[in-house]
């Protein structure tokens, strides 16, 4: 393909499409005489670089390419590309084949040939993809641009220069709705101002590593992106001592996710403004590494939580029962609760949850930093008999010698006997007989993890055979997912996992019940929202 001047209409030698392959066809016609289907047929069969050159002289093809060739590219992230690469229907097309050849290479791993991502593109190629996919692209993960195989990227001067080029490449994506900014993307206030001006339709944004040098730009994003529904922030230690007043927040804000190291000051300021300015707050996730100091900051947090009258999901640390108990009195619509109990005597906190939310919660997550196995006492607490509970997560600090005992067995037998549970994740030791009974009782139990001895796996597989027989799962939702150590031995003994209804996960997926409750009010949910947050 050779370049033509803009004043002349380029011509292409197009072979007439014939039913008889032996028939010789050599019609020559101007490109403007070809209909759209033939034009797409021709250009989809030339190399990627030739397509770039062709677009310089064929604006009509550029318009067609935006609407026909790149509709699959709605999310720009490692996960999205991996899903495209595993889509047999997509990779069977000409666009899919070129995509697979360009972004993936075959590598020999454990005597198996697998396709692994290989991202070595120039910024010009990124811009070319954005030019095509811009009308369809709704989610962008900036960490995609980080080459995980490049050791030079550890040099902090490299990501700053790289970020500047990346922001220039993607600043034209006016239809973007979801943006993830990771740890390795070094943003400055100027970059955040670019985000605020370039992406007016943003509905969710996630920052990892917001610091004192970028807080002004972050405030500008909140002030200009008025359609934001979900804000996720991880603050660094250096920013927590900075006093910042959040004057204005998007009116449609529904979900606030904040992670701090210890102070709690930022969450209090942000939630205080949200309670006044945003009437649709339905999910609040607040986590800290250590108890907030001073303690009145956590009390202020719960005071602001009570103003969010429509709250459906709350994740929070608890070190004092009084403000927590008072907050629960006001949150009458709460459906999901995740609590990190930091106090060494959790009895009063557990009693409050058991008594006040026994008949309301669909998801309950209890994380106890203290050794308190009494939480499983069915005579003391009502957690095993909650009538609407569909998802349960429990972490207790255990000693090394703790074994399966009668208290824990009785608790989980009763919890699983109701047949409602869809998600179970605990570090408590449970007998395999109880787990097998759960598979019979809970027909929708699809994600489970427990502490086991790691040897007796055959009864579990036999139970699956009894329940499902030779029937194959129709979709991924039906497959039972687990990350228990019970099946680690199978990794080394079997090249293929021995049951179609079972999937061994390195990281257990988050609860679908929690995901539904936390994000039910959003008009569009990003893929990064599926990452576990509890």
Order of alpha helices (4+ residues) and beta strands (2+ residues): beta-beta-alpha-alpha-alpha-beta-alpha-alpha-alpha-beta-beta-alpha-beta-alpha-beta-alpha-beta-alpha-beta-beta-alpha-beta-alpha-beta-alpha-beta-alpha-beta-beta-alpha-beta-alpha-beta-alpha-beta-alpha-beta-alpha
